[in-house]
Amino acid sequence: MSPEPTRAAKPSIDVRSRLLDEYLDLKERLKPLEKRLEEVRDRLLDLVTEHGHFIDEALAVSVRIEPRFGKEYDSDRLAAAFPRLAGCLRLAVDVAQLEACVRAGMVTESELEREGVAARTLRSRALIVKPLARRTAPRDFGFGQQKTAAEPVQLRGGPPRRGS
């Protein structure tokens, strides 16, 4: 006869209470930081929008804005061009149903765009802060050819500059 498996003991009320207390405390301390992070992100987003992308070599990051697009469909044109998709239409296009029709192969994205029933609209601008790739070894281009990192640039009258 095999021994009966033991059940994990219920955490004591004291442990639950302490964990909950710590969770609430951390959440309360994070709230101002999250608010400040959002403010700084918005200001950086505005700065990059106005002055363009940049690279900060000292921090080894590139900063740019990447547009994020959504799709909107013209229900009248969709009905005229693709009568078989009538089930996707209501007063407005049922986007989830239409996307299911595309996944099922009833119509392709190219067909929708070609008929002018799909339009891409800018939903948001994503701020992208991306670490720069660091190469430690020469890059191999095949056939025994290698490219090494560029030498530091000599500025007028000064010593060579390395990564700020």
N, C-alpha and C positions, 0 to 999 in steps of 0.2 A: 504494500500500500504506500503510495507516494504521499509525502507530507503536504498539507494544505498550504497554498501560497499565502504568504503574509501580506496583509494590506498595508499600504503606505499610511503612516500615521497622519492624521489631520494636523495641519499647522495650528499651533496654538494661537489663541486670540491675540496674545501679546506680539507674536511675530507678524501677524496680519496687520495689526494696528501700527506697528513700527514701520513696516513697508509702505503702508498707505500714507503715513505721516511723512516719510521721506519722499515719496512720489509727489505729494501735494507741495512739499517744500521746494523740491527741484522745479516743479512746474511753475511755481510762483516766481522763483528766481530767474527762470528762462524767459518769461513773458517780456520783461523790459529789453532783454538782449534780442529777442526775435523782432520786437518793434523797431529797435535801433538798426538791426540788420536789414530790415525792409526799407527803412529810410535811406540808409547808405546805398543799398542796391538801386533804389529809384534814382538817387542823385547820380550814381555812376552810369546808369542807363541813359539818363538825360545828357550827361557829359559826352558819352560815346556817340549818342545820336547827333549831337551838335558838332563835335570835332572829329569824329571818325575813330576807327579802331586803333589800337596801339599795342606795343609789346613792351613789357617791363622786364628788362634783362636781369635786374637785381633780384626780382622776385621770381624770375623764370616763368612768366605767364604771358599769354596773349589774351587780349580783351577785345571782343567784338560783339556785334548784335546779329542774331540770327532770326529772320522772320519766321513766324509760325502761321501756317495757313489752314483755313477750314474750307469746307465745300458747301455751296448752296446750289440748289437746283431750281430751274424754272419749270413749274408743274404744267403749265399750258404747253410749252414746247416739248416737254418730256412726253406728255400724252399724245401729241401729234406725231412725234418722231418714233415712239416706241409704244404702240397700243397694247402690246403684250405685258407691259409693266403697269397697267391700270390698277392692279392691286396695291401698288406702292403709293398711290395718290390719295390724298384727302384734300382738305382745303389747302394744305401745304404738303410738300413731299415728305413721306415717312422715311427719313434718312436711314434708320436702322434696317427697315425692310428693303430699301433700294440697295443698300450695301450687301444685304443677304442675297439679293438677286444677282449682283455683280459677282459675289463669291460662288454662286451656283452656276455661273456661266451663261445666264440669260442675256447679258449685255456686258460689254467691256467698258472700262473707264475711257478708253480712246474713242469709242463710239459716242459716249455721252458728251465728251468734250468736242468732238467733231460736229455734232448736231447743235452745239451751243446750249445744251441744257444743264451743263455743269459750269459753275464759276468758282474760282478760288478767291477767297477773301482773307485779308490779313486779320487774324484773331488776336495775336499778341506779338510782342517782341521779346525774345529770350536773350538775356545777357549771358554770354558765354565767357567764362574765365577758365582758360585751359592751360595746364602746365606745358612748357616747351619740352620737346623731346631732347634728351641729352644723349649724345653718342660717345661711347667710351672707346670704341674701336673704329678703325677705318671702315667705311662702307664698301662692300664688295659689289661691283657692277658686273661680275661674271668675266670670263675670258682672262682672268688674272689682273683685271684693271681694278684699282682701288682708289677711292677718293678720301683724302684726309680732311680734317676740320680746317677751316680757313684760318690763316694767321691773323693775329690782332692787327687792327688798322692803326697806322701811324698818323696821329693828328699833327697839325702844323705846330712845330716847335715843342712838342711834348713827348713823353714816353708812350709806348704802345698802350692802348686802352684794353682792358679785359673786363667784359661783362658788367660795367658800371660798378 
